[in-house]
Amino acid sequence: MGTHKTTKAKPRRPRARCGLCGKTGKLTRTECCGQWICDDEHKYKLFSYAHNSCSRNHRRYTLCGYHHNEGHAGDWKTCEKCKKDFEDEVEMYVHYSTNEYNFEKLDNLPDYEPTLCSKCKKVIVLGDGGYSQRGDEYWCPKCTAAEFPNAF
């Protein structure tokens, strides 16, 4: 009888994935929280307002990214400086803490009054965009178009 040699398969190390979209391509770690994320900021076209870059979205549209960019100390989830910076726009504080560009979402969110169009009083969701602002006034797209018919 011949000898039969068995070899053990090497355990595979899980491949790093972007914590936002799950891709395994070219990745980097975020400067703010050290999470794996797509190294894709070069895909963003200036002034396009596109949300096609995991890296840029986390850096620009989360409280984690804001906290780091402002040089605040400690954990973004308990940062009093961040809370104070957004005290006039609590809605954006909540949005930046809970949107899809976060690896971790904030619990115990503060209450806030919804933002209303200064003209028609329709609710405007600041985190979704699609509004105009002049001073302390917010205008929905319909009222903006009526006020500035030649602007678009």
Buried (B, 14 or more C-beta within 10 A) or exposed (E): EEEEEEEEEEEEEEEEBBBBEEBEEEBBEBEBBEBBBBBBBEEBEEEEEEBEBBBBBBBBBBBBBBBBEEEBEEEBBEBEBBEEBBEEBBBBBBBBBBBEBBBEEBEEEEEBEEBEBBBEEBEBEBBEEEBBEEEEEBBBBEBBBEEEEEEE
